[in-house]
Every structure is written in structure tokens, then in C-alpha cells.
Amino acid sequence: MCALALLSGACSGDDAPRSSPASQTSSIPAASTDDTGDTDDTGDFTAATTPSELTVEGTSPAPEFPAGLEWFNTDDKALTFADDLQGKIVLLDFWTSGCINCIHIIPDLERLEAEHPTQLVVIGVHSAKFANEATSSSIRDSILRYGLEHPVVNDDGMGIWNLYGARAWPTLVLVDPNGMVVGGHEGEGVYDAVSPLVATMAEEFGAAGLIDDRPFELVLEAASAAPTVLSFPGDVLADPDGGRLFVSDSGHDRVLVASSDGTLELQIGAGVPGLVDGDVATAQFSNPQGLALSADGDTLYVADTDNHALRAVDLTAGTVETIAGTGSQARSYPDGSPGRDTPLSSPWDVLRFGDTLFLAMAGLHQIWGYDLAADAVGVFVGSGREGIDDGPPQDATLAQPSGLATDGTNLYFTDPETSAVRSVALDGTGEVRTLIGTGLFDFGDVDGTQPDARLQHAIGIAVTGPGRLVIADTYNDKLKTIDVRARTSTTLAGRGTPGIADGVGTSAALAEPTGLSFDGETLYVADTNNHLVRTVDVATGTVSTLVLSNLAVASRAGADVVVPVEGVDALTVASGTATFEITFDPPDGYKINDLGPFSVTVSVDDPDVVAYAGSGEPTVQVAGPSFPVILPVRTAAGTTTVHAVGTVFYCREGNEGLCLIRDYALDIPVTVTPSSSSTRITVAYSLPAV
């Protein structure tokens, strides 16, 4: 948790010793009959006027949301306590996209929402720390990346923050169904602090008829998001000796293996979140990020961030094993215990040097070391306090370390919350040294020399030559070169605003790039918010998009992924011989991608009405299909439903690297009657753009 001065934008580092890495403070009280509410003729909620005794209730009115702000997951509808939230328990979550503590409480919020689906409304108040975080596109991407399914308001001017006197990210404010503030909580530990209060209010206000139990209507941003082959890739790892490229497909909870030219070869993980060891096809990850490879190239190490775990993939045997972490977030520092007995906290990157795996432990502001031979975990760098103090490794303060790289002598790392690049000797001697960066609130986009140079929430880092680094200046949508000796930062590529464009230097465009990997010739970039892998010539700054092929490997059709069933207009056809015809229309500027196979499988509820008349199974799978795709059928009088399921790949014209994948499930009501003149069951589906 980053502590703030009350009612100001100034942040001070957490310099005070603490008993737990996840500190929190709370002003929420402890929790200690019979009119009912109803709806009036307009459908609005009308509360009972004679409530029973309430043991948990607010004491002051919740300030109303200012007008004119941008809302998400509400179809742009601005919410108010007076009109939309009357009769609801409301939990305001003041957050900012890059804050690790804000990320940590998302499972708590989801648990509360699941336990009180109609009584509780969580509202994310996004009060940005960094300038980039305040943009609409960045907030929407964060909502999609974190899977948020509650209303979010862009508090870009910190107006709501100031109205409620927030001081830290995250801050939670609980409001009762009468619109009165119950109390607040700063930091993690949200579920334990809030759950008893919500449960008590749900019971007591419900018994008093003061709860509106109707479902709260949402229009999720995810509903209009076009699915891409990669989803928010967090890291890449080039293996020049093996001719391989590993990609953390973080938003799809898996790792993909490709050849260096982008031909997909293997999917590691089932593609659904979970913590399951076993065969690579059925193992489960949750938001995997950093990657490292064993010396012999046979074992891939994965920083399984949201599982708070370190995984090892035996690439020869095709198995996944958890080697460190318990699956629960660490609440204390390691003591040298074996890996499987040591909880981790959001490991964001992993780097192997010899028999040691270095872990960027973003959740505890430290770098840990895992001794593979001894099976022991310990702190390598960082006191656990958030800051940018240099000094002996155990005394230095770090700020959410997220990227690791080495030249064989020094360990280089990024500290996104201080927009800093730092170094320490691999043998643990000497002191932590800041190369670029000055403070928790010192950020910008300024090339130059320390202390004047500025970055903005830089994450990825790679060594590209003697005394030379390239970092992903994530929130500036740039790549920058760092001269270690001169302590200078210079833009290598990126125009400074998000976009998709190949080109040289500042003519190229990226969108929040993160993970980097250099193979001696080419720099590979996880262009996270573009859902792409980019390649860069570090000598010229030329950026290209890596085109992925053999896309069937990346299809998630076999995973336990719920594909929403979409209904289409009812059709009428004649009895006898007919055809089922399906066409997919890409949006303007897109085309069907022949690098991935189109597929359709047809089934029918009543085969006596519509039956497949071809040979084999009613399935078509073909790369580069010609539409319509046609299957012969026989029809007889009656009504039934035809089901069509499958996958279609499409991409931008002239940029096959941006490939979208659509798993579809269609229900087509069909009536067969002798009076119809039609002999075609036709379906035309319009594909969405990014």
C-alpha cells in the first residue's frame, strides 16, 4: 500500500517498520423486525418507512458522484446514489491500474460480489497515480485485463478521491442502503474487514425492507471486446540455441511456444485460470508473466503471478510442476524453507543465473532468490518497504520490482512504482544503485541523464550489449536505451502514445509494452495492450510485428471456456433437399486469416426435421475458407433448432500480426414447411473489430 498525504497528490514512501508486509488500516466498525420494501409503478425501489433496529448503519451521507465523469461497464450511464444505488449496499474501491495492492484485493472483491450478488454493488473509483492510467483506453484495458465485472468511474481529476478523503491505494468505503457512509479501510485484507459488515447489513436492512434485491444491470466492456489470439501477453523469452520463442499469453492463462519465425508449436496450460500441475495440456496457470530457461533448455520456469507460485515445465516430458509457492499470497518474508513450503507474493519475473532463480517479488517490494540445488528460498534484495533508497541489498527500498536482466556480473531490475531502473551485484556484494529514477511520484517522458531523465512505470528490461540496456517504458508506450555507465535514457522506438504501427524509431507505435528478450540480434517485445509480439532491430530502432502462424495451436475451443450462445433470426425452408450455409463477414479493414483453420460443426435438436445429408461428420475445417461454407441437409415438416459451433480467425489487412480469434456458438430456429420456396438455411455473422 502506498501511503498518501490526506487530500493531496503527494506520496510518501512507507518508511515505518511494519509487522506484516500487507499493512492495512480500517475505520469500519465491528458488526454486533418487519416491513418490506417494494417497487412502485415505475419500477423504482421504494423502501419501507419503519425499519427495524439496525446494528450496522452509516452516520453521514455519502457524497454524490460528480457529473460529467466517464463510466465503464454501465454502457456509459453515470450512476448516482439517489437514482441508481438506493437500496444497495455499496463498496467504493479507490484504485489505480498499476498498484500491486489494488490487484491483490480483486479476489476479495469478487468473493464479496459472489456472496451478495443482488444486495452489494462494488464501484471501482479509478483515481490514477500515473498520467497514462487516467486515459480512457488504459482504464478499459485494465478492466479487461483484470476481468472486472462491476461499474468503474474514471476519477481523473481526483474529485471523488478528495470528496471521500482517500489517502492510499487501495481505499475502500462502505455505504449502507440508505446512502450513508459506514466507514473506510486502507490497504489489503479487505474481505476479512468488510465481509461481516456486509453480511449483517444484508440481513438487517433486508428484514427492514430497505434492500433492493433486484439484479444490478451491467453492460460489460468485455461484451464488446474482440477476442485476439494473444491476450495481454506479459513476457517473451527468446531461445536462440533452440530456435524457439516462448510467450506468456497472460490473459489466456497459458504459455505458447513458437519457432523464432512465429510458427506456433505448443500450448502449455489449458487456457483457464487455476493452479493444477500435470500434463502440459491440462495444467493450469493464472496470469503467468516472467519466463526463464534452464541451461540445457529442457526446463521452462514460469512466474505464475496470480497463483503466487513458481512453476517448472519439463519440455521433454511435457509436464508442469509447482516448485515454489503454496498458492496463497505471502504475508511474511522467506526463512530459507523449501520452495513448496514458502508462500510467494505476485512474482512478476524470473531470471536464472547458475543454480539460482531470481524472482521479482512485486507484491513485497523485494527480489528473492531460489536455490535450485538446495531447494531454499530467501530474500536477495530489499527491506520490504516501498521506496527508492539505495544502499546495502538488505536495507535498500524497492517499489514493485517487475523486470530482471543480467550481464553475468550485475542484476538489473525495474521498479515501476518509482519509474526507476536499478542494479545490484549478482554476488550480493556492494550496494543497490539507481541508474534512472528519483521518487514515487517522479515520472514523465524525458530523455537525458540521471537525475533529470524521466520514465513512466517501466516494466520490461533486457541487456543488449556491454553497459547497454533496453527497457520497456510501459506507460510512455516506448522502448528506451539505458547507458549504464553514463546513466542516460534515450528513446529507441515508440511515438509516446498508444497505437499499432511498424516503422523506425518514433514513427513506430506500441501500447504499454512490458516483457523484453534479446537473442543477440533481435529484441522481442511483448506489446501487451496491442496483444502482439513485436521485433526490434536495436541498432536502427526498426519495429516490426511478428506474424504468428499455425494458429490452430492457439485455439481455445478445447479448453473449459464458456462460449456464449447467440440466437439468430428464425428461418423457414421447404421439405426435401436443402443446404446449410454459413458466412462470416469481417469488419472494414479486416480479412479472414488463412494462417488459422476455420471450423464449423453442426448439430440439430430434432434430426427428423433437419438431418445432415453428407458423408462422415457434419464438420468442416479448412484454412482460408470460401464463404458461404455449405453442408447438405435433408428436411421434413416440423420445427427444430440447428446449432453451429466453431472457430474463425481474422486479421487486419496488411497486418496479419494482429490476429483475432472468434469461438462462436449459434442457435438457429428452423421451421420446415411444404409451402416455403426456400431450400437454404443461411446464416451471416458479422465479426467485431478490435
C-alpha positions, 0 to 999 in steps of 0.5 A, spaced: 500 500 500 502 506 498 501 511 503 498 518 501 498 525 504 490 526 506 487 530 500 493 531 496 497 528 490 503 527 494 506 520 496 510 518 501 514 512 501 512 507 507 518 508 511 515 505 518 517 498 520 511 494 519 509 487 522 506 484 516 508 486 509 500 487 507 499 493 512 492 495 512 488 500 516 480 500 517 475 505 520 469 500 519 466 498 525 465 491 528 458 488 526 454 486 533 423 486 525 418 487 519 416 491 513 418 490 506 420 494 501 417 494 494 417 497 487 412 502 485 409 503 478 415 505 475 419 500 477 423 504 482 425 501 489 421 504 494 423 502 501 419 501 507 418 507 512 419 503 519 425 499 519 427 495 524 433 496 529 439 496 525 446 494 528 450 496 522 448 503 519 452 509 516 452 516 520 453 521 514 451 521 507 455 519 502 457 524 497 454 524 490 458 522 484 460 528 480 457 529 473 460 529 467 465 523 469 466 517 464 463 510 466 465 503 464 461 497 464 454 501 465 454 502 457 456 509 459 450 511 464 453 515 470 450 512 476 448 516 482 446 514 489 439 517 489 437 514 482 441 508 481 444 505 488 438 506 493 437 500 496 444 497 495 449 496 499 455 499 496 463 498 496 467 504 493 474 501 491 479 507 490 484 504 485 489 505 480 491 500 474 498 499 476 498 498 484 500 491 486 495 492 492 489 494 488 490 487 484 491 483 490 484 485 493 480 483 486 479 476 489 476 479 495 472 483 491 469 478 487 468 473 493 464 479 496 460 480 489 459 472 489 456 472 496 451 478 495 450 478 488 443 482 488 444 486 495 452 489 494 454 493 488 462 494 488 464 501 484 471 501 482 473 509 483 479 509 478 483 515 481 490 514 477 497 515 480 500 515 473 498 520 467 497 514 462 492 510 467 487 516 467 486 515 459 480 512 457 483 506 453 488 504 459 482 504 464 478 499 459 484 495 458 485 494 465 478 492 466 479 487 461 485 485 463 483 484 470 476 481 468 472 486 472 465 485 472 462 491 476 461 499 474 468 503 474 468 511 474 474 514 471 476 519 477 481 523 473 481 529 476 481 526 483 474 529 485 471 523 488 478 521 491 478 528 495 470 528 496 471 521 500 478 523 503 482 517 500 489 517 502 492 510 499 491 505 494 487 501 495 481 505 499 475 502 500 468 505 503 462 502 505 455 505 504 449 502 507 442 502 503 440 508 505 446 512 502 450 513 508 457 512 509 459 506 514 466 507 514 473 506 510 479 501 510 486 502 507 490 497 504 489 489 503 485 484 507 479 487 505 474 481 505 476 479 512 474 487 514 468 488 510 465 481 509 461 481 516 459 488 515 456 486 509 453 480 511 449 483 517 447 489 513 444 484 508 440 481 513 438 487 517 436 492 512 433 486 508 428 484 514 427 492 514 425 492 507 430 497 505 434 492 500 433 492 493 434 485 491 433 486 484 439 484 479 444 490 478 444 491 470 451 491 467 453 492 460 460 489 460 466 492 456 468 485 455 461 484 451 464 488 446 471 486 446 474 482 440 477 476 442 485 476 439 489 470 439 494 473 444 491 476 450 495 481 454 501 477 453 506 479 459 513 476 457 517 473 451 523 469 452 527 468 446 531 461 445 536 462 440 540 455 441 533 452 440 530 456 435 524 457 439 520 463 442 516 462 448 510 467 450 506 468 456 499 469 453 497 472 460 490 473 459 489 466 456 492 463 462 497 459 458 504 459 455 505 458 447 511 456 444 513 458 437 519 457 432 523 464 432 519 465 425 512 465 429 510 458 427 506 456 433 508 449 436 505 448 443 500 450 448 502 449 455 496 450 460 489 449 458 487 456 457 483 457 464 485 460 470 487 455 476 493 452 479 493 444 477 500 441 475 500 435 470 500 434 463 502 440 459 495 440 456 491 440 462 495 444 467 493 450 469 496 457 470 493 464 472 496 470 469 503 467 468 508 473 466 516 472 467 519 466 463 526 463 464 530 457 461 534 452 464 541 451 461 540 445 457 533 448 455 529 442 457 526 446 463 521 452 462 520 456 469 514 460 469 512 466 474 505 464 475 503 471 478 496 470 480 497 463 483 503 466 487 507 460 485 513 458 481 512 453 476 517 448 472 515 445 465 519 439 463 519 440 455 521 433 454 516 430 458 511 435 457 509 436 464 508 442 469 510 442 476 509 447 482 516 448 485 515 454 489 509 457 492 503 454 496 498 458 492 496 463 497 499 470 497 505 471 502 504 475 508 511 474 511 518 474 508 522 467 506 526 463 512 530 459 507 524 453 507 523 449 501 520 452 495 513 448 496 513 450 503 514 458 502 508 462 500 510 467 494 507 474 493 505 476 485 512 474 482 512 478 476 519 475 473 524 470 473 531 470 471 536 464 472 543 465 473 547 458 475 543 454 480 539 460 482 532 463 480 531 470 481 524 472 482 521 479 482 517 479 488 512 485 486 507 484 491 513 485 497 517 490 494 523 485 494 527 480 489 528 473 492 532 468 490 531 460 489 536 455 490 535 450 485 540 445 488 538 446 495 531 447 494 531 454 499 528 460 498 530 467 501 530 474 500 536 477 495 534 484 495 530 489 499 527 491 506 520 490 504 518 497 504 516 501 498 521 506 496 527 508 492 533 508 497 539 505 495 544 502 499 546 495 502 541 489 498 538 488 505 536 495 507 535 498 500 527 500 498 524 497 492 517 499 489 514 493 485 520 490 482 517 487 475 523 486 470 530 482 471 536 482 466 543 480 467 550 481 464 553 475 468 556 480 473 550 485 475 542 484 476 538 489 473 531 490 475 525 495 474 521 498 479 515 501 476 512 504 482 518 509 482 519 509 474 526 507 476 531 502 473 536 499 478 542 494 479 545 490 484 551 485 484 549 478 482 554 476 488 550 480 493 556 484 494 556 492 494 550 496 494 543 497 490 544 503 485 539 507 481 541 508 474 534 512 472 529 514 477 528 519 483 521 518 487 514 515 487 511 520 484 517 522 479 515 520 472 514 523 465 517 522 458 524 525 458 530 523 455 537 525 458 541 523 464 540 521 471 537 525 475 533 529 470 531 523 465 524 521 466 520 514 465 513 512 466 512 505 470 517 501 466 516 494 466 520 490 461 528 490 461 533 486 457 541 487 456 543 488 449 550 489 449 556 491 454 553 497 459 547 497 454 540 496 456 533 496 453 527 497 457 520 497 456 517 504 458 510 501 459 506 507 460 510 512 455 508 506 450 516 506 448 522 502 448 528 506 451 536 505 451 539 505 458 547 507 458 549 504 464 555 507 465 553 514 463 546 513 466 542 516 460 535 514 457 534 515 450 528 513 446 529 507 441 522 506 438 515 508 440 511 515 438 509 516 446 502 514 445 498 508 444 497 505 437 499 499 432 504 501 427 511 498 424 516 503 422 523 506 425 524 509 431 518 514 433 514 513 427 513 506 430 507 505 435 506 500 441 501 500 447 504 499 454 509 494 452 512 490 458 516 483 457 523 484 453 528 478 450 534 479 446 537 473 442 543 477 440 540 480 434 533 481 435 529 484 441 522 481 442 517 485 445 511 483 448 506 489 446 501 487 451 495 492 450 496 491 442 496 483 444 502 482 439 509 480 439 513 485 436 521 485 433 526 490 434 532 491 430 536 495 436 541 498 432 536 502 427 530 502 432 526 498 426 519 495 429 516 490 426 510 485 428 511 478 428 506 474 424 504 468 428 502 462 424 499 455 425 494 458 429 490 452 430 495 451 436 492 457 439 485 455 439 481 455 445 475 451 443 478 445 447 479 448 453 473 449 459 471 456 456 464 458 456 462 460 449 456 464 449 450 462 445 447 467 440 440 466 437 439 468 430 433 470 426 428 464 425 428 461 418 423 457 414 425 452 408 421 447 404 421 439 405 426 435 401 433 437 399 436 443 402 443 446 404 446 449 410 450 455 409 454 459 413 458 466 412 462 470 416 463 477 414 469 481 417 469 488 419 472 494 414 479 493 414 479 486 416 480 479 412 479 472 414 486 469 416 488 463 412 494 462 417 488 459 422 483 453 420 476 455 420 471 450 423 464 449 423 460 443 426 453 442 426 448 439 430 440 439 430 435 438 436 430 434 432 434 430 426 427 428 423 426 435 421 433 437 419 438 431 418 445 432 415 445 429 408 453 428 407 458 423 408 462 422 415 461 428 420 457 434 419 464 438 420 468 442 416 475 445 417 479 448 412 484 454 412 482 460 408 475 458 407 470 460 401 464 463 404 458 461 404 461 454 407 455 449 405 453 442 408 447 438 405 441 437 409 435 433 408 428 436 411 421 434 413 415 438 416 416 440 423 420 445 427 427 444 430 433 448 432 440 447 428 446 449 432 453 451 429 459 451 433 466 453 431 472 457 430 474 463 425 480 467 425 481 474 422 486 479 421 487 486 419 489 487 412 496 488 411 497 486 418 496 479 419 500 480 426 494 482 429 490 476 429 483 475 432 480 469 434 472 468 434 469 461 438 462 462 436 456 458 438 449 459 434 442 457 435 438 457 429 430 456 429 428 452 423 421 451 421 420 446 415 414 447 411 411 444 404 409 451 402 416 455 403 420 456 396 426 456 400 431 450 400 437 454 404 438 455 411 443 461 411 446 464 416 451 471 416 455 473 422 458 479 422 465 479 426 467 485 431 473 489 430 478 490 435 
